[in-house]
Amino acid sequence: MDLGLKGKVAIVTGGSEGIGRAAAQSLGREGAAVVVCARRADVLQRAADNIAEATGAEIVPVAADVRNAQDIDRLVQSAVERFGRLDILVNNAGTSAAGAFESVTDDAWQTDLDLKLFAAIRATRAALPHLREAGGGSIVNVLNIGAKQPAARSVPTSVSRAAGMALMKALSRELAADNIRVNGINIGLIKSGQHERRWQASGSPGTLEEFYVDHARHSGIPLGRVGEAEEVGDLIAFLCSNRGAYISGVSINVDGGHSAVV
C-alpha cells in the first residue's frame, strides 16, 4: 500500500529509541525525510545512522531538550531550513513517571508537564505556520491509556497525558479548516528502552524477552504479550498518510486490549 508520504518532511521528538525511533523508521521507509530529536546526541546520531541505512531515507538528528522552548524553536527551524517545508509533527517525547499522589512533589509535576504537555504545545505552535504553508499536514500526540483510564498511583503521567488528549481534540477541531489533522495514540505496555533499563536495574533476571512475557502475564493483557514499538510506528505512519486523510480528532488505544475503555 502506497501511503503517499514520498517527499514529505516529518519531525519526531524523542526519536533515539522506542516508539520515536520506530516512527522515524516507518516514516522513512515510506519515503519521508525525518528530523529526529533527543537529548543524548551520541545515542541520537547512532539511531539516525541506523534508520537511514535501513530505509534509505534522509534522517537528520538534532540534539534538543523539548522542555526548553528555545530548543524546540531551533528544532523546527532546522527542519524547515534543511528541507524547505514541514508536513508532519510527532509529539512523542516522554517518560512514564508514576507514583502515589502524596509522593509527587511540585518539581516532579512541573517536570512532567514540561516534558509531555508543554513540549507538545510549543512544538505544535512552532510547526503550525509551516504546516499551513505546506497546505496542511498531520500532528500525532503519543499518549498513554492512563489518559482515558487513570489508575491509582498513576500521577503525574495520567494527568499530563489526559491534558495531551484534550489538546489533541481541541486542535483537531480548530485546525481542520487548515487541512491539519490531529490525532493521538494511547499506548499500553510497549517494548522500550525504559523497560529494558528497569530490567537491568532489577539485576537482569532471565532474558529480556522472558521479562516481557512475565510482565504481560502479570498485567493481564488479553493478547498475552507486550507490544512492539514498530507496531506503533506503523500506525503513526498510517495516521500521517494520505490513506488516513479522513481520520482526525481520535485517540487510538494500542494496548493489546488491556484498557476497559474505548
C-alpha positions as CSV (number, residue, x, y, z in Angstrom):
1,M,0.0,0.0,0.0
2,D,1.4,3.4,-1.0
3,L,0.9,5.7,1.9
4,G,1.7,8.8,-0.2
5,L,4.5,10.0,2.1
6,K,7.2,10.4,-0.5
7,G,8.7,13.9,-0.4
8,K,7.0,14.7,2.9
9,V,9.0,16.1,5.9
10,A,8.5,15.0,9.5
11,I,9.7,15.9,12.9
12,V,9.7,13.2,15.6
13,T,10.6,14.1,19.1
14,G,12.1,11.5,21.4
15,G,13.4,9.8,18.3
16,S,16.5,8.0,19.6
17,E,14.8,4.8,20.8
18,G,11.5,3.0,21.3
19,I,8.4,4.4,19.7
20,G,10.1,7.6,18.4
21,R,12.8,5.6,16.6
22,A,10.2,3.2,15.2
23,A,8.0,6.1,14.0
24,A,11.0,7.6,12.2
25,Q,11.8,4.3,10.6
26,S,8.3,3.7,9.4
27,L,8.0,7.3,8.0
28,G,11.4,6.9,6.4
29,R,10.6,3.6,4.8
30,E,7.6,5.3,3.2
31,G,9.8,7.9,1.6
32,A,9.6,10.8,4.1
33,A,12.6,12.8,5.3
34,V,12.7,12.8,9.1
35,V,14.2,15.1,11.6
36,V,14.6,13.3,14.9
37,C,15.5,14.9,18.3
38,A,16.6,13.6,21.7
39,R,18.8,14.9,24.5
40,R,21.6,12.4,24.1
41,A,23.5,13.4,21.0
42,D,25.6,10.2,20.7
43,V,22.6,7.9,21.0
44,L,20.6,10.0,18.6
45,Q,23.3,10.0,16.0
46,R,23.6,6.2,16.1
47,A,19.8,5.9,15.8
48,A,19.7,8.3,12.8
49,D,22.5,6.5,11.0
50,N,20.9,3.1,11.6
51,I,17.5,4.3,10.4
52,A,19.0,5.9,7.3
53,E,20.9,2.7,6.5
54,A,17.7,0.5,6.9
55,T,15.4,2.8,5.0
56,G,17.5,4.8,2.5
57,A,15.7,7.9,3.8
58,E,17.3,11.1,4.9
59,I,17.3,11.1,8.7
60,V,18.6,14.3,10.4
61,P,19.5,14.2,14.1
62,V,19.1,17.4,16.1
63,A,20.1,17.2,19.7
64,A,17.5,19.1,21.7
65,D,15.7,19.1,25.1
66,V,12.0,19.5,24.4
67,R,11.5,21.0,27.8
68,N,13.4,24.0,26.5
69,A,11.3,26.4,24.3
70,Q,14.4,27.7,22.5
71,D,15.4,24.1,21.7
72,I,12.0,23.4,20.2
73,D,12.2,26.6,18.0
74,R,15.7,25.5,16.9
75,L,14.4,22.0,16.1
76,V,11.6,23.2,13.9
77,Q,13.7,25.8,12.2
78,S,16.4,23.2,11.4
79,A,13.9,21.0,9.7
80,V,12.5,23.9,7.6
81,E,15.9,25.2,6.7
82,R,17.1,21.8,5.6
83,F,14.1,20.7,3.6
84,G,12.1,23.8,2.9
85,R,8.9,22.5,4.3
86,L,7.2,20.6,7.1
87,D,4.3,18.2,6.8
88,I,4.2,16.0,9.9
89,L,4.8,16.5,13.7
90,V,5.0,13.5,16.0
91,N,5.0,14.6,19.7
92,N,6.5,11.5,21.2
93,A,9.0,12.6,23.9
94,G,8.2,11.5,27.4
95,T,8.7,9.0,30.2
96,S,6.3,7.0,32.4
97,A,6.6,8.8,35.8
98,A,4.1,7.5,38.2
99,G,3.6,7.2,41.9
100,A,1.3,7.8,44.8
101,F,-0.2,11.3,44.8
102,E,1.3,12.5,48.1
103,S,4.8,11.4,47.0
104,V,4.8,13.6,43.9
105,T,6.4,17.0,44.5
106,D,5.7,20.2,42.8
107,D,9.0,19.9,40.9
108,A,8.1,16.5,39.7
109,W,4.7,17.7,38.5
110,Q,6.3,20.6,36.7
111,T,9.0,18.4,35.1
112,D,6.4,16.0,33.8
113,L,4.1,18.7,32.4
114,D,7.1,20.4,30.7
115,L,8.2,17.2,29.1
116,K,4.8,15.9,27.9
117,L,2.4,18.7,27.7
118,F,4.2,22.0,27.2
119,A,6.7,20.4,24.8
120,A,3.7,19.3,22.6
121,I,2.1,22.8,22.9
122,R,5.3,24.6,22.0
123,A,6.3,22.2,19.2
124,T,2.8,22.5,17.7
125,R,2.8,26.2,17.9
126,A,6.2,26.4,16.2
127,A,5.2,23.9,13.5
128,L,1.8,25.4,12.6
129,P,2.9,28.2,10.2
130,H,5.0,25.7,8.2
131,L,2.2,23.1,8.1
132,R,-0.2,25.8,6.9
133,E,2.3,26.9,4.2
134,A,2.6,23.3,3.0
135,G,-1.2,23.2,2.5
136,G,-1.9,21.1,5.6
137,G,-0.4,18.2,7.4
138,S,-0.7,15.8,10.4
139,I,0.1,16.0,14.1
140,V,0.2,12.9,16.3
141,N,0.5,13.0,20.0
142,V,1.8,9.8,21.6
143,L,-0.1,9.4,24.9
144,N,-0.9,6.6,27.3
145,I,-4.0,4.6,28.1
146,G,-3.9,6.2,31.5
147,A,-5.2,9.4,29.8
148,K,-8.6,7.6,29.4
149,Q,-8.4,5.2,32.4
150,P,-6.2,6.6,35.2
151,A,-5.2,4.1,37.8
152,A,-4.2,4.7,41.5
153,R,-0.6,5.8,41.8
154,S,-0.5,6.9,38.2
155,V,0.3,10.6,38.6
156,P,1.7,12.7,37.2
157,T,1.7,10.7,33.9
158,S,-2.0,10.1,33.7
159,V,-2.8,13.7,34.3
160,S,-0.3,15.1,31.8
161,R,-1.4,12.6,29.2
162,A,-5.1,13.4,29.7
163,A,-4.2,17.0,29.1
164,G,-2.4,16.0,25.9
165,M,-5.5,14.1,24.8
166,A,-7.7,17.2,25.4
167,L,-5.2,19.3,23.5
168,M,-5.4,16.9,20.6
169,K,-9.1,17.0,20.4
170,A,-9.3,20.8,20.7
171,L,-6.7,21.3,18.0
172,S,-8.3,18.7,15.7
173,R,-11.4,21.0,15.5
174,E,-9.6,24.3,15.5
175,L,-7.1,23.3,12.7
176,A,-9.4,21.4,10.5
177,A,-10.0,24.4,8.3
178,D,-6.3,24.5,7.6
179,N,-6.4,20.8,6.5
180,I,-4.3,19.9,9.5
181,R,-5.3,16.6,11.1
182,V,-4.6,15.9,14.8
183,N,-4.7,12.5,16.4
184,G,-3.5,10.7,19.5
185,I,-2.2,7.2,20.3
186,N,-2.8,5.8,23.8
187,I,-0.1,3.2,24.3
188,G,-0.2,0.4,26.8
189,L,2.8,-1.8,27.5
190,I,5.2,-1.4,24.6
191,K,8.8,-2.6,24.4
192,S,11.1,0.3,25.0
193,G,14.5,1.4,26.3
194,Q,12.8,2.5,29.6
195,H,11.5,-1.1,30.2
196,E,14.9,-2.5,29.3
197,R,16.6,-0.2,31.8
198,R,14.2,-1.3,34.5
199,W,15.0,-4.9,33.7
200,Q,18.7,-4.2,34.0
201,A,18.2,-2.2,37.3
202,S,16.5,-5.3,38.7
203,G,19.6,-7.4,38.1
204,S,18.6,-8.6,34.6
205,P,16.9,-11.8,35.7
206,G,16.5,-14.4,32.9
207,T,16.3,-12.9,29.4
208,L,14.8,-9.6,28.4
209,E,12.1,-11.5,26.4
210,E,11.2,-13.5,29.5
211,F,10.9,-10.3,31.4
212,Y,8.4,-9.0,28.8
213,V,6.5,-12.3,28.8
214,D,6.2,-12.2,32.6
215,H,5.2,-8.5,32.5
216,A,2.4,-9.3,30.1
217,R,1.2,-12.2,32.1
218,H,1.0,-10.2,35.4
219,S,-0.6,-7.2,33.7
220,G,-3.4,-9.3,32.3
221,I,-3.1,-8.2,28.7
222,P,-5.8,-10.0,26.7
223,L,-3.5,-10.6,23.7
224,G,-0.9,-12.1,26.0
225,R,2.1,-10.1,25.0
226,V,3.8,-6.7,25.2
227,G,3.5,-4.6,22.1
228,E,6.3,-3.9,19.6
229,A,7.4,-0.3,19.1
230,E,7.3,-1.0,15.3
231,E,3.5,-1.7,15.6
232,V,3.0,1.8,17.0
233,G,5.4,3.3,14.4
234,D,3.5,1.8,11.6
235,L,0.2,3.2,13.0
236,I,1.8,6.7,13.2
237,A,2.9,6.5,9.6
238,F,-0.7,5.5,8.5
239,L,-2.3,8.3,10.5
240,C,0.1,10.8,8.8
241,S,-0.6,9.5,5.4
242,N,-3.0,10.1,2.5
243,R,-4.6,6.8,3.4
244,G,-5.6,8.2,6.8
245,A,-6.8,11.5,5.4
246,Y,-10.3,11.3,6.9
247,I,-9.1,10.4,10.4
248,S,-8.8,13.3,12.9
249,G,-9.7,14.0,16.5
250,V,-9.4,10.4,17.7
251,S,-7.1,8.8,20.3
252,I,-6.5,5.2,19.4
253,N,-5.7,2.6,22.1
254,V,-2.7,0.4,21.2
255,D,-2.6,-1.8,24.3
256,G,-3.4,-5.4,23.3
257,G,-7.0,-4.9,24.5
258,H,-5.8,-4.1,28.1
259,S,-7.9,-1.0,28.7
260,A,-11.5,-1.3,29.6
261,V,-12.4,1.9,27.8
262,V,-12.7,2.6,24.0
